[in-house]
Amino acid sequence: MTALFSCLVMYRVNLETLSERNKIGTTTPIWDKILLGVYWLLSFFIIYLVAGLEAKKAPAIGGLFYIGIVLVLLATALSLWALMVNTFLESTARIQNDRNQAVCKKGPYRIIRHPTYLAILIWCISMAFIFETIFVCAVSVVIVSIVIIRTYFEDKMMKNELNGYKEYTQEVRYKLFPYIW
């Protein structure tokens, strides 16, 4: 439901970003193709398969479930905010020379450099709270690891290849976690 809502908002607010996200970038580095492939497999299929297989072991719905739902909504809002202000936000990591990419310094990008990755980390915590099983937690930890690795490589690529990004890193020092990293 949150995905449908996000698509409707993007259609009304930032159609350019929505249409660009549907294209396959041929200049995407191999490290991103691998990390993104594993991420998509884990976050769109495996985590739900594992949750279903472990459903009988899960505790009854309690307080953590509702906290998890709130976290899903928070992650969706953060991700949507980033999508609304950054017309260069794609699902793949690449420098968009074909679109004259510029550094986005609006919205959540004033605080952290990779707000959609923070949204994914929040989503991972929410999944662990909603499903409350050991293997869902394990899959969430793997997804978090992939996102942190991807953040490192993407940030390095952008520092080296995107005009103005190195200066932006001096203005906004934190990649994912304000005051931490």
N, C-alpha and C positions, 0 to 999 in steps of 0.2 A: 504494500500500500504506500509506503514512504517513497519507493522508487517511482511509482506512477505519479505521485504528487510532485516529486522533484522534476520529472520530465515535463509535466504540464507547466510548472513555474519557469523552467528553462525555455520552453517553447515561447512563452509570453515575454520573458525578460531578456534572454540572451540566445537567440536562435543560432547565431554564428558559431558559438562554442558547441552547441548541441550537434550541429551538422558536421563540424570538424572532428568531433569525437567519434563519429561513425566511419571516418576514413582510416585506412591502414597506412601508417607512415613507413615508407620504405627506408628512411634514413635512421630508423630506430636501431640503436646498438645491440649487438648480440646478447650482452649481459642482461639487457632489459627484456628482450624477447624470452629468455629463459626464466628470469625471475617472475615476469608477468604471467607467463604460462602456468608456472607452478602456483602462483598466487590465485589466479582465476580458478584453477582446478580445486584448490583447497577451500577457497572462500565461497564459491558458488555451488559446489557439489559435495565434496568430502565432508565438510563440517556438518552439513545437514544429514548426510548419510549416517555418519557416526552418531549424531544426536538421535536419529530414528532407531538405530540398532541398540543404543543404550537407554532407550526410553523407559524400559522396565526398571532400570537401576536408579533412575533419577528420583530425587526426593519430591514430595508433594510441593505444589506451587506455594511459595512463601514470599517473604520480603525481598529476597535477592532477585526473584523473577521480575518484580515490579521495578526494582532499581535498574535491571537490565533493559526493560522496555523504555524507561526514561533515557538511558544511555544511548539506545538505538535512535531515539528522536533527536538527542543532542548531536550525535554523529551525523545524522542526516542534515540537520540544520547547518552544522559547520561546513560540511561538504557542499551543500547547496549555496551557501554564502560565498565560498571560494569560486564555485562555478559561475556565479552571477557576476563577479567582479573581474575575473581573469579570462579574457577571450582566447588566451593561448593554452588553457588547461586541457590537455588531452590525456588519454589513458596510457599512452606510450611516452617514454622519455626520449625526446629528440629536440634539437634546436630547429625551430621552424623558420628557416631563412626564406622559404617560399611565401611566408606571410609577414615578413619583417617583424619577427617576434621582438617584443620589448619586455623589460622587467615590470611585473605588476607590483605596485606598492600600496594598493588600496585594500580595504576590508581587513580580513584576517592576516593578510600578507604584511601588514604594519607590525604584527606581533611575532609571527613565526613564518619561516620561509616555505614550509610544506604543510599547510593546513589540511589538505585532503588526506595526507598520510596520518596526521594526528586523528582525523575522523575515523580512519580504518582501525587505528589502535584502540580508540574508544569503542568501536563496534566489536572488536575482539573481546574486550572485557565484558561487553554486554552479552555476547554469546555464551561466555563462561557462566555468567550469572543466570541467564535464562534457562540454559539446559543443565547446568550444575552436575556434569559428569566429568570424570577424570580424562577421558579421551577427547571430549570437546575442548577441555582446557588445554590439552596437549596440542591439538590442531591449532588452537588460538595462539599458543606460544610460537609455533612454527610460522604462522602468518605474521606475527609481530616481528620475528627475526628477519623474514623476507623483506618486510617494509623498512626496517632499520637499515638493512644492507642496501636496498634500492635507494633510500634517501641519501646514504653516503655517496653512492656512485653517481646519482643524478646531480647532487649538489656539486660534486667535483667536476662533472661534465659542464655544468652551467657556468661555473667559475672560469673554466678554460675557454669556453666557446661562445657564451652569450654576452654581448656588449652591455656593460653597466652592472652585471651581476656581482662581480667582485666588490664593487663599491657598495652595492646593496647589502652584501654580507657584513659590511662594517656598520651599516645603519640598523639592520635587523640581524642580530648575532645568533639567534636560536633557530635551529633547523626544525625541531619537532616540539620540544618541551620548553616553554618560557622559563628562563633562569636556570635551566639544566643543560640542554643540548640542542 
